[in-house]
């Protein structure tokens, strides 16, 4: 079973009773009629459940389906059960369900294209999603295992399931990626831009022999294979201030350059020069957070880019970032997997391409 965090740090909430569901205070079923409102709130280290003038303190409230395989939360359907609990005097909500059912809710959103020619890529997504979940289960936190959003894997539950996605999950039942018999660390991204990246360059000093840079031109069809962002000097300065790299003062940005690159071409260090003679050095792992996209306010699409400065009589006016790819670049390139699938490459071979030395194995 896996615990998916759906909501967190709620002070109080109300649940309207539906006849299709059962409600349990821990293991005791509540005698509640349809339309009854159950109010939930913190009471020291337990949850206080109030309905029809009655108050119960319990470790959690669980909501399960009666005769159907799903339960509802905030207007959407999820397999398994919805559980409310208290942690540090706040309400948290998790979806507790089977690993295969969780995977059914991940694949639809991680690979958006549903044409049968992309079926092998959908099977890659099923193996990847399941492997990622196993990785998180091994790290097991106190009250939940994974977030339901991009902090881990986007998860849409029963409401988002499709026939072709479920077929991909079924045909890879219980399969995960392994390295020397052990579950592999799983990472994937939208578009690598021509090269995937070594794990240590994106996330830290630890190395994994299968999370290494691979040349990959398959993702050229991605809408994110090439992109541009343009900033004036004021916007660059503001970005540095917002990132906590610079305090507001009288200096101005006079130049910007890429100081170091990794072998894949991704930025390792950037240097921004100021009018007071000082410089700000930005680590490549922070570049995407510092320079947000002006199109949507999200982090920069990737750290694989060139820059072109615009000057007027030697004075910096702005800079253009000309980049490739979308995401951190580690592990499987989803667009590359889609194109390889279109070329009739088996999902196991696609995964081995992005994770050299690994195997697809059944969970023990």
C-alpha positions as CSV (number, residue, x, y, z in Angstrom):
1,X,0.0,0.0,0.0
2,X,1.1,3.6,-0.7
3,X,0.0,6.8,1.0
4,X,-0.5,9.8,-1.3
5,X,-0.7,13.2,0.4
6,X,-3.8,15.0,-1.1
7,X,-4.1,18.0,1.2
8,X,-2.1,19.4,4.2
9,X,-2.1,21.9,7.0
10,X,-5.9,22.4,7.2
11,X,-7.3,23.9,10.4
12,X,-10.9,22.5,10.1
13,X,-13.0,20.9,7.4
14,X,-16.4,19.4,6.8
15,X,-17.4,16.2,5.1
16,X,-20.9,15.7,3.7
17,X,-22.0,12.1,4.1
18,X,-22.8,10.2,0.8
19,X,-24.7,7.0,0.9
20,X,-22.2,5.3,-1.5
21,X,-19.4,5.5,1.2
22,X,-18.6,4.1,4.6
23,X,-17.1,6.3,7.4
24,X,-14.8,4.9,10.0
25,X,-13.3,6.4,13.2
26,X,-10.2,4.2,13.1
27,X,-11.9,0.7,12.9
28,X,-15.3,1.7,14.2
29,X,-18.0,2.4,11.5
30,X,-20.0,5.5,12.1
31,X,-23.8,5.4,12.0
32,X,-24.4,8.4,9.8
33,X,-27.2,9.1,7.3
34,X,-26.9,10.6,3.8
35,X,-26.6,14.4,4.0
36,X,-25.2,14.5,7.5
37,X,-22.2,16.8,7.8
38,X,-19.2,15.5,9.7
39,X,-16.9,18.3,11.0
40,X,-13.2,17.5,11.5
41,X,-10.7,19.4,13.5
42,X,-7.6,18.9,15.7
43,X,-7.9,17.8,19.4
44,X,-4.3,17.6,20.7
45,X,-2.7,14.6,18.9
46,X,-6.0,13.2,17.6
47,X,-8.8,14.2,15.2
48,X,-12.1,15.4,16.6
49,X,-15.1,14.0,14.7
50,X,-18.4,15.9,15.2
51,X,-21.8,14.8,13.8
52,X,-25.4,15.0,15.1
53,X,-24.2,16.6,18.3
54,X,-21.8,13.7,19.0
55,X,-18.1,14.1,19.4
56,X,-15.5,11.3,18.9
57,X,-11.7,11.5,19.2
58,X,-9.8,9.1,17.0
59,X,-6.4,8.6,15.4
60,X,-8.0,9.1,12.0
61,X,-11.2,9.2,9.9
62,X,-11.4,6.8,7.0
63,X,-13.8,7.0,4.0
64,X,-14.3,3.9,1.9
65,X,-16.5,3.0,-1.0
66,X,-19.4,0.6,-0.3
67,X,-20.1,-1.1,-3.6
68,X,-17.8,0.7,-6.0
69,X,-14.0,0.7,-6.3
70,X,-13.6,4.4,-5.8
71,X,-14.1,7.1,-3.2
72,X,-14.7,10.8,-3.8
73,X,-12.5,13.7,-2.6
74,X,-13.0,17.4,-3.7
75,X,-15.2,16.3,-6.6
76,X,-12.8,13.7,-8.0
77,X,-12.7,9.9,-7.8
78,X,-9.8,7.9,-6.3
79,X,-9.3,4.2,-5.7
80,X,-8.7,2.9,-2.2
81,X,-9.7,5.0,0.7
82,X,-9.4,8.6,1.8
83,X,-8.0,9.1,5.3
84,X,-8.0,12.2,7.5
85,X,-5.5,12.5,10.3
86,X,-3.8,15.1,12.6
87,X,-0.1,16.0,12.6
88,X,1.2,19.0,14.6
89,X,-2.3,20.3,15.3
90,X,-3.2,20.4,11.6
91,X,-5.4,18.2,9.4
92,X,-3.8,16.1,6.6
93,X,-5.6,14.1,4.0
94,X,-4.1,11.0,2.3
95,X,-5.3,8.5,-0.4
96,X,-4.3,5.0,0.8
97,X,-4.3,2.5,-2.0
98,X,-2.6,-0.4,-3.8
99,X,0.6,0.3,-5.7
100,X,-0.9,-0.8,-9.0
101,X,-3.9,1.4,-8.5
102,X,-1.6,4.3,-7.7
103,X,0.3,3.7,-10.9
104,X,-3.0,3.8,-12.9
105,X,-3.4,7.4,-11.6
106,X,0.1,8.5,-12.5
107,X,0.6,7.3,-16.1
108,X,-2.3,9.4,-17.6
109,X,-0.7,12.7,-16.6
110,X,3.0,11.8,-17.1
111,X,2.5,10.8,-20.7
112,X,-0.2,12.9,-22.3
113,X,-0.3,11.4,-25.8
114,X,-2.7,8.4,-26.0
115,X,-2.2,7.2,-29.6
116,X,-1.5,3.4,-29.8
117,X,1.8,4.1,-31.5
118,X,3.0,5.5,-28.2
119,X,2.0,2.4,-26.2
120,X,5.6,1.4,-25.5
121,X,6.2,4.8,-24.0
122,X,3.1,4.4,-21.8
123,X,4.5,1.1,-20.6
124,X,7.8,2.9,-19.8
125,X,5.8,5.4,-17.8
126,X,4.1,2.6,-15.9
127,X,7.4,1.0,-15.0
128,X,8.9,4.4,-14.2
129,X,6.0,5.5,-12.0
130,X,6.0,2.2,-10.1
131,X,9.7,2.3,-9.6
132,X,9.6,5.8,-8.3
133,X,6.9,4.8,-5.8
134,X,9.1,1.9,-4.6
135,X,12.0,4.4,-4.1
136,X,9.8,6.6,-2.0
137,X,8.4,3.7,0.0
138,X,12.0,2.8,1.0
139,X,12.4,6.3,2.3
140,X,9.1,6.1,4.2
141,X,8.0,9.2,6.0
142,X,5.9,9.4,9.1
143,X,2.4,9.9,7.7
144,X,2.7,9.7,3.9
145,X,4.9,8.4,1.1
146,X,4.4,10.7,-1.9
147,X,2.9,14.0,-2.8
148,X,0.1,14.0,-5.4
149,X,1.9,16.7,-7.4
150,X,5.2,17.4,-9.1
151,X,7.1,17.4,-5.8
152,X,7.0,13.7,-6.5
153,X,4.8,12.5,-9.4
154,X,1.6,14.1,-10.7
155,X,-1.3,11.9,-9.7
156,X,-4.9,12.2,-10.9
157,X,-6.5,9.1,-9.5
158,X,-9.5,7.2,-10.9
159,X,-11.0,10.3,-12.5
160,X,-8.0,10.6,-14.8
161,X,-7.7,6.9,-15.9
162,X,-8.0,5.9,-19.5
163,X,-8.3,2.5,-21.2
164,X,-4.9,2.7,-22.9
165,X,-3.1,3.9,-19.8
166,X,-4.6,1.1,-17.7
167,X,-3.6,-1.4,-20.4
168,X,0.0,-0.2,-20.1
169,X,-0.2,-0.7,-16.3
170,X,-1.7,-4.2,-16.7
171,X,0.8,-5.4,-19.2
172,X,3.7,-4.3,-17.0
173,X,2.0,-5.6,-13.8
174,X,4.5,-5.5,-10.8
175,X,7.4,-4.6,-13.1
176,X,10.1,-2.1,-11.9
177,X,13.5,-1.1,-13.0
178,X,16.4,-2.8,-11.2
179,X,20.2,-2.5,-11.0
180,X,22.1,-5.6,-9.9
181,X,18.9,-7.0,-8.5
182,X,17.9,-3.9,-6.4
183,X,15.2,-1.3,-7.2
184,X,16.8,1.5,-9.2
185,X,16.6,5.2,-8.4
186,X,14.0,6.6,-10.8
187,X,14.1,10.1,-12.4
188,X,12.5,11.3,-15.6
189,X,11.8,14.6,-17.3
190,X,9.9,16.0,-20.3
191,X,12.7,16.9,-22.8
192,X,16.5,16.4,-22.5
193,X,17.4,18.7,-25.4
194,X,19.9,16.3,-27.0
195,X,21.7,15.0,-23.9
196,X,20.5,13.6,-20.6
197,X,22.5,14.5,-17.5
198,X,24.6,12.8,-14.8
199,X,22.7,12.6,-11.5
200,X,25.4,14.4,-9.5
201,X,25.4,17.4,-11.7
202,X,21.7,18.0,-11.2
203,X,21.1,16.9,-7.6
204,X,24.3,16.4,-5.5
205,X,27.6,14.6,-5.1
206,X,26.2,11.1,-5.0
207,X,26.8,9.1,-8.3
208,X,24.8,6.2,-9.7
209,X,26.3,4.1,-12.6
210,X,23.0,4.1,-14.5
211,X,22.0,7.7,-14.0
212,X,24.6,9.1,-16.5
213,X,24.6,11.4,-19.5
214,X,23.3,9.7,-22.7
215,X,23.2,11.4,-26.1
216,X,19.6,11.5,-27.3
217,X,18.4,13.1,-30.4
218,X,15.0,11.4,-30.3
219,X,13.3,14.3,-28.5
220,X,13.8,16.8,-31.3
221,X,10.0,16.6,-32.0
222,X,9.3,18.0,-28.5
223,X,7.7,21.5,-28.5
224,X,10.3,22.3,-25.8
225,X,13.3,21.1,-27.7
226,X,14.3,24.8,-28.4
227,X,13.1,27.9,-26.5
228,X,14.0,31.5,-25.7
229,X,13.7,33.8,-22.8
230,X,14.7,37.5,-22.8
231,X,15.4,39.7,-19.7
232,X,16.5,43.3,-19.4
233,X,19.0,44.4,-16.7
234,X,16.3,45.4,-14.3
235,X,14.7,42.0,-14.5
236,X,18.0,40.3,-14.0
237,X,18.7,42.4,-10.9
238,X,15.2,41.7,-9.5
239,X,15.7,37.9,-10.1
240,X,18.9,38.0,-8.0
241,X,17.2,39.9,-5.2
242,X,14.2,37.6,-5.2
243,X,16.5,34.6,-5.0
244,X,18.3,36.1,-2.0
245,X,21.6,36.4,-3.9
246,X,21.7,40.2,-3.8
247,X,20.4,42.9,-1.5
248,X,18.6,45.9,-2.9
249,X,21.2,48.7,-3.3
250,X,22.6,51.3,-5.7
251,X,24.6,48.9,-8.0
252,X,23.4,47.8,-11.4
253,X,24.0,44.8,-13.6
254,X,26.8,45.4,-16.1
255,X,27.5,42.0,-17.6
256,X,26.4,38.3,-17.4
257,X,28.3,35.3,-18.6
258,X,28.4,31.5,-18.4
259,X,31.5,30.7,-16.3
260,X,31.4,26.8,-16.4
261,X,29.5,24.1,-18.2
262,X,29.1,20.3,-17.7
263,X,30.2,18.1,-20.5
264,X,26.6,17.9,-21.7
265,X,26.5,21.6,-22.2
266,X,24.3,22.4,-19.2
267,X,25.3,25.4,-17.2
268,X,27.5,24.7,-14.1
269,X,28.1,28.3,-13.1
270,X,27.0,31.7,-14.2
271,X,28.5,35.0,-13.2
272,X,26.6,38.3,-13.0
273,X,28.9,41.4,-12.8
274,X,27.7,44.6,-10.9
275,X,28.6,48.3,-11.3
276,X,30.2,48.3,-7.8
277,X,32.8,45.9,-8.9
278,X,31.3,42.9,-7.2
279,X,30.0,39.7,-8.8
280,X,27.3,37.2,-8.1
281,X,28.1,33.6,-8.9
282,X,25.1,31.3,-9.5
283,X,25.5,27.6,-9.1
284,X,24.1,25.7,-12.1
285,X,21.7,23.8,-9.9
286,X,20.0,27.1,-8.9
287,X,19.9,28.8,-12.3
288,X,16.5,27.5,-13.1
289,X,15.1,28.8,-9.8
290,X,16.7,32.2,-10.2
291,X,15.6,33.1,-13.7
292,X,11.9,32.3,-13.9
293,X,10.1,32.1,-17.3
294,X,8.4,35.3,-18.2
295,X,5.8,33.4,-20.1
296,X,4.3,31.6,-17.1
297,X,6.3,32.5,-14.0
298,X,7.6,28.9,-13.6
299,X,11.3,28.0,-13.2
300,X,13.5,28.2,-16.3
301,X,12.8,25.2,-18.6
302,X,16.3,23.8,-18.4
303,X,19.9,24.7,-17.6
304,X,21.0,23.8,-21.2
305,X,21.3,27.2,-22.9
306,X,23.5,29.8,-24.5
307,X,23.2,33.5,-23.8
308,X,23.5,36.5,-26.1
309,X,23.9,39.9,-24.5
310,X,22.4,43.1,-25.9
311,X,24.5,46.2,-25.5
312,X,24.2,49.9,-26.5
313,X,27.6,51.7,-26.7
314,X,29.1,49.0,-24.4
315,X,26.3,49.3,-21.8
316,X,24.4,46.1,-21.1
317,X,20.7,46.4,-22.0
318,X,19.5,42.8,-21.7
319,X,20.2,39.2,-22.3
320,X,18.6,36.4,-24.4
321,X,18.7,32.8,-23.1
322,X,18.6,30.4,-26.1
323,X,17.9,27.0,-24.6
324,X,17.0,23.4,-25.3
325,X,15.0,20.9,-23.3
326,X,12.5,21.0,-20.4
327,X,13.4,19.6,-16.9
328,X,16.5,18.5,-14.9
329,X,17.7,16.1,-17.7
330,X,18.3,13.1,-15.4
331,X,17.0,9.6,-16.4
332,X,14.3,9.1,-18.9
333,X,13.5,11.7,-21.5
334,X,9.7,11.4,-22.0
335,X,9.7,12.9,-25.4
336,X,12.6,10.7,-26.4
337,X,10.7,7.7,-25.2
338,X,7.6,8.7,-27.2
339,X,9.6,8.9,-30.4
340,X,11.4,5.6,-29.8
341,X,8.0,4.1,-29.2
342,X,6.8,5.5,-32.5
343,X,9.8,3.7,-34.0
344,X,8.5,0.4,-32.5
345,X,11.2,0.1,-29.9
346,X,10.2,-2.2,-27.0
347,X,9.7,-0.5,-23.7
348,X,12.4,-2.5,-22.0
349,X,15.0,-1.4,-24.6
350,X,13.9,2.2,-24.2
351,X,14.4,2.0,-20.4
352,X,17.8,0.4,-20.9
353,X,18.8,3.2,-23.3
354,X,18.1,5.8,-20.6
355,X,19.3,3.8,-17.7
356,X,22.4,1.8,-18.9
357,X,23.0,-1.5,-17.1
358,X,19.5,-1.8,-15.6
359,X,16.9,-4.5,-16.1
360,X,13.1,-4.6,-16.0
361,X,12.2,-7.1,-13.2
362,X,9.2,-8.3,-11.3
363,X,8.7,-7.0,-7.8
364,X,9.7,-9.6,-5.2
